[in-house]
Amino acid sequence: MGITNRAITTTLVAGLALGLAASVARSNPMANPTIVVDAASGRVLQQQDATRPWYPASLTKLMTAYTVFKAIKAGRVDLGTPIAISPLAAKQAPSKMGYPVGTMITIDDALKMLVVHSANDIAVALAEGVSGSVDAFAAEMNANSRALGMAQSQWVNPNGLPDPRQITSARDMAVMADAIITQFPQYASLFQIQTIQSGSRVMRTHNALVYRYPGTDGMKTGFICAAGFNVVATATRNGRKLITVIMGAPTPKERTNQAVALFEANYTNSGGGFFTKAPLATQLPASAYPGPTDIRDIACSRKKGGSGAAESADTAEVQPGSPAAPAPAPEPSPLLASWVTAPPIAVGPYLGPRRPIYSLPNTPILADLPPKPAKALPASKLAGKKGVTAAGYADPGKSLAVPDQLTDSKLNKGRKNLKKAADSKPKTLPKTPAKPPKRKVHHEG
């Protein structure tokens, strides 16, 4: 049974908590939101500004995964369903897998890339493969939020890349984590994966807790400059599972250390003080903040080296032996001094037989169209494509002809043109060296 329909016990009565929250907000406006929830009972063990609006960054991908899980349960797709990298997916900002347009991957591998590598291109491919378009998928995400009682959340994209309309709260992300745990326990191992490998690329999860905090069994980190460093983490000790959410930590190291401190405090605290039982949605006090706080001056300040340095710190935190990795706390430390790393799980392009791609009625099928035509095809030409109606939508009554990226002339035309352009370039080196390209800012999302 989920948090939203269970009785929740909080550490203060509602009136006292409301006054305390307002006092904290006035005295320390930059205190980042946190919450700790007992997964079995749904009790809120500890919280600070848990309903304060915040940018989710890649925590968005938990809702993306949940929406895909629901589509699988409904029989619309399965883990073996292949989805395509569309032009829109391919142009997403990093983190990304970087597969070429037309590459097919299974939903099973896509979910691993989504959760472990936080791949923004894969999030879009999943959205298009499950719902036909990003907008249709976002509508499903919002419907799921309403059904779960996630009152502060609004979704416009499946990957969490910066958009001022995309907001959530620590409290809502705790509800999200609880829904995944209780409704889809069969996917628990997905959030425990440490490393994946595609070809020669080995990609590690950004969640250092998975490596260094005993009992950690998920879930997801997130970072954009405006949000700071977020994490939803779950851990189990002596059969007791806790959900901890950190929003807006100033550094990845601080994110890890805050989560560890909250886990430790609440595993040793059985709960006390003044209790009152009520659903989480009505028990926690409303936030005094009308919208999210942009903390880019803290998370990506020039003094720290900007967004590039923040990204590097996020990656270095999960590299054994890195000076940026969290330093052990004074003995005895709950963090492991040695790193335990499981072998990487292989993922990659789908090379099996072509399969029809499911789509809701009247939903565009991106995988069945050329990667990026120079102009919209007229209805007369669309009507001639197998499995596509004159309006350019899927025809549920016909099978779909997905172009093969190795033999389809439309997909290969661009490659031939690129080769001609390369062959026509002068072979002599320029007299002056070219300026180095500007460093591309990476967003985990």
Buried (B, 14 or more C-beta within 10 A) or exposed (E): EBBBEBEBBBBBEBEBBBEBBBEBBEEEEEEBBBBBBBBEBBBBBBBBBBBBBBBBBBBBBBBBBBBBBBBBEEEBBEEEBBBBBBBBBBEBBBBBBBBEBBBBBBBBBBBBBBBBBBBBBBBBBBBBBBBBBBEBBBBBBBEBBEEBBBBBBBBBBBBBBBBEEBBBBBBBBBBBBBBBBBBBEEBBEBBBBBBBBBEEEEBBBBBBBBBBBEBBBBBBBBBBBBBBBBBBBBBBEEEBBBBBBBBBBBBBBBBBBBBBBBBBEBBEEEBEEEEBEEBBBEBBBEBBBEEBBBBBEBBBBEEBEBBBBBBBBBBBBBBEEEEBBBEEEEEEEBBEEEBEEEEBEEBBBBEEEBBBBBBBEBBBBBBBBBBEEEEEBEEEEBEEBEBBBBEBBBBEEEEBBBBEBEEBEEBBEEEEEEEEEEEEEEEEEEEEEEEEEEEEBBBBB
